[in-house]
Amino acid sequence: AGRDEEGRLMMCTKMATFIPKDSLKTDEDWRFIMRALSDNMRAMTPTLRDVRNGACIVSWMKGYGWRNVNPSVERKLASIYQDSYPVKMKRIVVIDPPLIFRAVMKVFSVFMKKKLIDRIVLMSEEEVRSGNKLPLDQTSADLGGSMKENWWDVRASRLATHHASVQALGPLVPLQGV
Protein backbone atom coordinates (compact mmCIF):
# COMPACT_ATOMS: atom_id res chain seq x y z
CA ALA A 1 0.00 0.00 0.00
CA GLY A 2 3.01 2.26 -0.42
CA ARG A 3 4.82 3.19 -3.64
CA ASP A 4 6.62 0.95 -6.09
CA GLU A 5 10.19 1.52 -7.28
CA GLU A 6 8.89 3.93 -9.97
CA GLY A 7 7.01 6.05 -7.43
CA ARG A 8 3.57 4.77 -8.39
CA LEU A 9 1.03 4.26 -5.63
CA MET A 10 0.45 0.61 -4.81
CA MET A 11 -2.65 -1.12 -3.55
CA CYS A 12 -2.43 -4.71 -2.34
CA THR A 13 -5.43 -7.03 -2.58
CA LYS A 14 -6.14 -10.59 -1.48
CA MET A 15 -8.18 -11.94 -4.36
CA ALA A 16 -9.30 -15.13 -2.60
CA THR A 17 -11.32 -13.12 -0.07
CA PHE A 18 -13.77 -11.86 -2.72
CA ILE A 19 -16.38 -14.50 -3.53
CA PRO A 20 -18.92 -12.94 -5.93
CA LYS A 21 -21.82 -15.33 -5.26
CA ASP A 22 -21.57 -14.63 -1.52
CA SER A 23 -20.76 -10.93 -1.76
CA LEU A 24 -23.18 -9.68 -4.43
CA LYS A 25 -26.66 -10.96 -3.65
CA THR A 26 -28.66 -7.72 -3.52
CA ASP A 27 -28.75 -4.28 -5.12
CA GLU A 28 -27.41 -2.90 -1.84
CA ASP A 29 -24.43 -5.27 -2.10
CA TRP A 30 -23.75 -3.93 -5.61
CA ARG A 31 -23.99 -0.32 -4.43
CA PHE A 32 -21.55 -1.14 -1.64
CA ILE A 33 -19.01 -2.80 -3.95
CA MET A 34 -19.30 0.04 -6.48
CA ARG A 35 -18.71 2.61 -3.73
CA ALA A 36 -15.73 0.63 -2.42
CA LEU A 37 -14.27 0.40 -5.94
CA SER A 38 -14.85 4.11 -6.49
CA ASP A 39 -13.21 5.00 -3.17
CA ASN A 40 -10.26 2.73 -3.91
CA MET A 41 -9.83 4.34 -7.33
CA ARG A 42 -9.87 7.81 -5.75
CA ALA A 43 -7.36 6.58 -3.17
CA MET A 44 -5.08 5.62 -6.06
CA THR A 45 -5.31 9.15 -7.53
CA PRO A 46 -4.94 11.56 -4.61
CA THR A 47 -2.95 14.14 -6.59
CA LEU A 48 -2.53 15.11 -10.24
CA ARG A 49 1.02 13.74 -10.05
CA ASP A 50 -0.36 10.36 -8.99
CA VAL A 51 -2.90 10.41 -11.82
CA ARG A 52 -0.05 11.01 -14.28
CA ASN A 53 2.27 8.38 -12.72
CA GLY A 54 -0.37 5.68 -12.73
CA ALA A 55 -0.86 2.92 -10.20
CA CYS A 56 0.51 -0.49 -9.33
CA ILE A 57 -2.00 -3.09 -8.16
CA VAL A 58 -0.59 -6.07 -6.28
CA SER A 59 -2.95 -9.05 -6.19
CA TRP A 60 -2.11 -11.94 -3.92
CA MET A 61 -3.76 -15.03 -5.37
CA LYS A 62 -3.09 -17.52 -2.55
CA GLY A 63 -6.30 -19.54 -2.09
CA TYR A 64 -7.88 -18.19 -5.30
CA GLY A 65 -10.13 -20.72 -7.05
CA TRP A 66 -13.21 -21.12 -9.22
CA ARG A 67 -15.42 -19.78 -6.40
CA ASN A 68 -13.74 -16.39 -6.94
CA VAL A 69 -14.54 -16.29 -10.66
CA ASN A 70 -17.66 -14.71 -12.14
CA PRO A 71 -17.26 -13.30 -15.66
CA SER A 72 -20.42 -11.15 -15.51
CA VAL A 73 -19.23 -9.50 -12.29
CA GLU A 74 -15.76 -8.96 -13.74
CA ARG A 75 -17.25 -7.47 -16.92
CA LYS A 76 -19.17 -4.88 -14.87
CA LEU A 77 -16.17 -4.05 -12.70
CA ALA A 78 -13.81 -3.93 -15.70
CA SER A 79 -15.96 -1.28 -17.35
CA ILE A 80 -15.34 0.89 -14.31
CA TYR A 81 -11.63 0.36 -13.71
CA GLN A 82 -10.78 0.48 -17.43
CA ASP A 83 -13.02 3.24 -18.75
CA SER A 84 -14.73 5.23 -16.03
CA TYR A 85 -11.94 6.52 -13.86
CA PRO A 86 -8.61 8.22 -14.60
CA VAL A 87 -6.47 5.54 -12.92
CA LYS A 88 -3.75 4.37 -15.25
CA MET A 89 -2.98 0.80 -14.27
CA LYS A 90 0.71 0.83 -15.14
CA ARG A 91 1.46 -2.53 -13.57
CA ILE A 92 -0.61 -5.34 -12.11
CA VAL A 93 1.48 -7.74 -10.07
CA VAL A 94 -0.12 -11.14 -9.60
CA ILE A 95 1.52 -13.10 -6.81
CA ASP A 96 1.32 -16.89 -6.79
CA PRO A 97 -1.32 -17.29 -9.51
CA PRO A 98 -2.99 -20.71 -9.34
CA LEU A 99 -3.19 -23.03 -12.33
CA ILE A 100 -6.68 -21.75 -13.19
CA PHE A 101 -5.36 -18.20 -13.63
CA ARG A 102 -4.49 -18.67 -17.31
CA ALA A 103 -7.98 -20.04 -18.03
CA VAL A 104 -9.58 -17.16 -16.14
CA MET A 105 -7.50 -14.62 -18.06
CA LYS A 106 -8.59 -16.18 -21.37
CA VAL A 107 -12.23 -15.62 -20.39
CA PHE A 108 -11.58 -12.12 -19.05
CA SER A 109 -9.51 -11.12 -22.10
CA VAL A 110 -12.78 -10.90 -24.03
CA PHE A 111 -13.64 -7.66 -22.20
CA MET A 112 -10.27 -6.54 -20.81
CA LYS A 113 -8.16 -4.26 -22.94
CA LYS A 114 -4.99 -5.82 -24.36
CA LYS A 115 -2.94 -2.92 -23.03
CA LEU A 116 -4.08 -3.77 -19.49
CA ILE A 117 -3.47 -7.51 -19.95
CA ASP A 118 0.05 -6.75 -21.21
CA ARG A 119 0.79 -4.95 -17.93
CA ILE A 120 0.16 -8.05 -15.83
CA VAL A 121 3.34 -9.39 -14.23
CA LEU A 122 3.35 -12.81 -12.58
CA MET A 123 5.54 -13.35 -9.51
CA SER A 124 6.05 -15.98 -6.89
CA GLU A 125 5.78 -15.13 -3.23
CA GLU A 126 9.50 -15.91 -2.95
CA GLU A 127 10.30 -13.26 -5.60
CA VAL A 128 8.30 -10.68 -3.63
CA ARG A 129 9.93 -11.64 -0.33
CA SER A 130 13.38 -11.26 -1.91
CA GLY A 131 12.77 -7.52 -2.26
CA ASN A 132 14.11 -7.50 -5.82
CA LYS A 133 10.71 -7.07 -7.48
CA LEU A 134 8.80 -4.80 -5.06
CA PRO A 135 10.15 -2.51 -2.33
CA LEU A 136 9.62 -4.48 0.89
CA ASP A 137 9.27 -1.32 2.99
CA GLN A 138 6.28 -0.40 0.82
CA THR A 139 4.69 -3.86 0.71
CA SER A 140 2.20 -5.16 3.28
CA ALA A 141 3.47 -7.54 5.95
CA ASP A 142 1.26 -10.43 4.85
CA LEU A 143 3.03 -10.31 1.48
CA GLY A 144 6.44 -10.43 3.12
CA GLY A 145 6.97 -6.69 3.32
CA SER A 146 7.70 -4.51 6.30
CA MET A 147 5.12 -1.79 5.77
CA LYS A 148 3.40 -1.19 9.07
CA GLU A 149 0.49 1.02 8.00
CA ASN A 150 -2.98 -0.40 7.92
CA TRP A 151 -4.58 -0.19 4.44
CA TRP A 152 -7.69 1.50 5.82
CA ASP A 153 -5.57 4.26 7.39
CA VAL A 154 -3.55 4.67 4.19
CA ARG A 155 -6.78 4.76 2.16
CA ALA A 156 -8.36 7.36 4.45
CA SER A 157 -5.26 9.55 4.19
CA ARG A 158 -5.18 9.25 0.39
CA LEU A 159 -8.90 10.05 0.15
CA ALA A 160 -8.39 13.16 2.28
CA THR A 161 -5.53 14.22 -0.01
CA HIS A 162 -7.71 13.55 -3.06
CA HIS A 163 -10.50 15.68 -1.60
CA ALA A 164 -8.07 18.52 -0.82
CA SER A 165 -6.59 18.31 -4.35
CA VAL A 166 -10.04 18.56 -5.93
CA GLN A 167 -11.00 21.45 -3.62
CA ALA A 168 -7.80 23.29 -4.57
CA LEU A 169 -8.98 23.38 -8.18
CA GLY A 170 -11.79 25.70 -7.17
CA PRO A 171 -15.43 25.53 -8.20
CA LEU A 172 -16.27 23.61 -11.31
CA VAL A 173 -17.61 25.70 -14.17
CA PRO A 174 -20.55 24.13 -16.01
CA LEU A 175 -19.96 23.45 -19.68
CA GLN A 176 -22.06 25.59 -22.02
CA GLY A 177 -24.43 23.77 -24.32
CA VAL A 178 -23.97 20.37 -22.75
Disulfide bonds with the S-S distance in Angstrom:
none
